[in-house]
């Protein structure tokens, strides 16, 4: 199986993590990891904080805070705060703090409300233009702006 585990841009010493290829289970107490298991489906991950994951489908994650995930479809995340997710199709957010399930919409960026508060905010895309007049519509109201 091809996979990559790095920390601060360098391959992580194999003594600092385990990966059982038969169960496809990765575990490490290290922070600041970058994991690339992009060709491997059905993985289980347990890591420290500030980690980046790139995986195939049907993966399960349990991490500390501030992790970034890029996955294929049907993944499960059990994480602390401050995480960013880029997912495939058929994914949901399950919030245990407020007993809420949020169905994700493809190509829509959201930010979950704070701990104990149901719901989320849809994040607007930022577009940079120079020397152009642009028309924007926000909540049904049209705005015109000239960008210098």
ABEGO torsion letter per residue (X at the ends): XBBBBBBGGBBBBAAABBBBAAAGBBBBABBGBBBBAAABBGBBBBBBBGBBBBBBBGBBBBBBBGBBBBBBBGBBBBBBBGBBBBBBBGBBBBBAAAGBBBBBBBGBBBBBBBBGBBEBBBBBBBBBBBGBBBBBBBGGBBBBBBBX
